[in-house]
Amino acid sequence: MAGTYREFDIIIVGGGIVGGALAYTLSKGPWQIALVDAVEKKIEDARLIALNAGSCCLFKNSGLWPALAADATSIQQIHVSHQGHFGITRIAAQELGVDTLGHVVPANAIVKSIFAALSNRENVKIICPALLTAITPDTETSTLAFDTAAGKEIYQADIIIGADGSYSTVRELLGIQTQTIDYQQSALVTVTELARHHNHVAYERFQKEGAIAMLPLADNRVATIWTSSNTHINHLMQLTPSDFLQQLQQQFGYRLGRMLQIGKRATYPLQMQQVQQQLKQNVLLIGNAAHTLHPIAAQGLNIALYEVAALTDYLLKQSSLKKCLMNLPLDSLQQSFSRRLSHGLTELFAKDLFPVNLARQAGMISFDQCTPLKKKFASHTMGKAGHVPSLFLNME
Ligand SMILES: Cc1cc2nc3c(=O)[nH]c(=O)nc-3n(C[C@H](O)[C@H](O)[C@H](O)COP(=O)(O)OP(=O)(O)OC[C@H]3O[C@@H](n4cnc5c(N)ncnc54)[C@H](O)[C@@H]3O)c2cc1C
């Protein structure tokens, strides 16, 4: 390939939360790392992310939590219900003997804290805007071509990480196929102000067509995530703020008291995507590039951060990076239960089928009465099931 050559130990393509977090946790190793993104980072992500306890530990153990703590709101209880049906599930931190079930943090705050910390890492080179145009993968050293403002640049490294999101160019250039389910649904995200405090309860209310999640934020505010068909979400976006508020109050009910006003609304298309191959030679896909989940179970980023923690553990133990991904136990990166959980929940709750509703009601009622089952469910959703990577361990 023709162009300016540069050599690194690790190249991470995609500087979203996942690529950025990995660059940061790996920066403690002895390697030269390139973090390359197609666009200059503008902090304008409206998502409000429910981080499970494991992900919070990752931020605490890697020293990023002090920068996030002021924007993080603790979840003390999760309350799941279904409109028009009997049966409620509650999971409480106190009942499980833990301080918190997780925290809600704005995606913007996470990105900001990661990039502020990265700016102090001399062994991480942030390169953007640089558009990936070609990859020649190899078990030892791979070669990547980027179009940059300075012209064509060629980078080489022992390990390539594709963290370039749901429409991954890395994946496409390697010819890796995906299994995709387009739900024909979108998520509408906004912030709702309440007349009273939420008492740190996160609500998930399933409906005939989709769900409404209300997650605790600072003061009397909650993050509202309304998932529904594309047509319905388009309709909700057209409503005036006061008409939207009225619809929201009517559909969600008064569990959180009276709703006073909403903030700016943003929408995200929803799909489930799973790669058929996560590793090709020395190129590994992680985060949304490897698997995009329905946000109903609030697990997409949590699963990706688990991958970041497990991969960091693995790489920090290697004496040489060359060929080391060939021995990577891919199972150790995957929390397959969570993936099944997210997809399963959508299938179970998004359809208004009478037998499914009956099963759901029966399932939810017995689930609420069965503490050991709840503990098992909670340990998975909190990111604490099975083998736990060191960055996910509670060191306090
Ligand atoms: C409404 C909503 C709510 C959610 N809530 C939760 C939640 O509560 N909890 C949770 O765990 N998860 C949640 N998720 C999922 C979570 O947001 C994602 O899993 C996570 O943000 C994925 O991050 P990523 O870094 O893998 O991908 P992205 O954020 O998409 O980042 C990819 C990066 O790659 C760059 N890029 C793309 N193409 C190229 C290229 N060719 N060359 C170089 N760079 C490139 C992009 O510019 C971008 O910076 C939610 C998702 C949605 C839509």
The ligand as an ORCA input file, in Angstrom:
! r2SCAN-3c Opt
* xyz 0 1
  C     -31.656      4.614     23.250
  C     -30.544      3.716     23.729
  C     -30.374      3.499     25.086
  C     -29.367      2.647     25.538
  N     -29.252      2.436     26.872
  C     -28.318      1.579     27.322
  C     -28.192      1.315     28.727
  O     -28.954      1.852     29.541
  N     -27.223      0.453     29.124
  C     -26.372     -0.162     28.251
  O     -25.520     -0.951     28.684
  N     -26.461      0.076     26.916
  C     -27.408      0.924     26.438
  N     -27.490      1.187     25.103
  C     -26.503      0.579     24.187
  C     -25.195      1.391     24.153
  O     -25.462      2.750     23.929
  C     -24.272      0.851     23.057
  O     -24.114     -0.542     23.248
  C     -22.859      1.476     23.118
  O     -22.936      2.871     23.144
  C     -22.042      1.019     21.926
  O     -20.809      1.707     21.886
  P     -19.727      1.447     20.726
  O     -18.531      2.259     21.142
  O     -19.562     -0.009     20.501
  O     -20.386      2.024     19.395
  P     -20.617      3.539     18.935
  O     -21.038      4.370     20.096
  O     -21.496      3.479     17.756
  O     -19.167      4.071     18.505
  C     -18.576      3.701     17.288
  C     -17.488      4.715     16.922
  O     -16.844      4.263     15.734
  C     -16.663      5.365     14.848
  N     -16.604      4.850     13.469
  C     -17.609      4.343     12.722
  N     -17.161      3.963     11.516
  C     -15.817      4.227     11.497
  C     -14.787      4.058     10.517
  N     -15.024      3.547      9.325
  N     -13.523      4.451     10.820
  C     -13.241      4.972     12.035
  N     -14.190      5.160     13.012
  C     -15.461      4.783     12.744
  C     -17.855      6.272     15.103
  O     -17.570      7.606     14.726
  C     -18.028      6.116     16.627
  O     -17.265      7.071     17.341
  C     -28.496      2.014     24.615
  C     -28.658      2.245     23.251
  C     -29.681      3.074     22.804
  C     -29.863      3.281     21.323
*
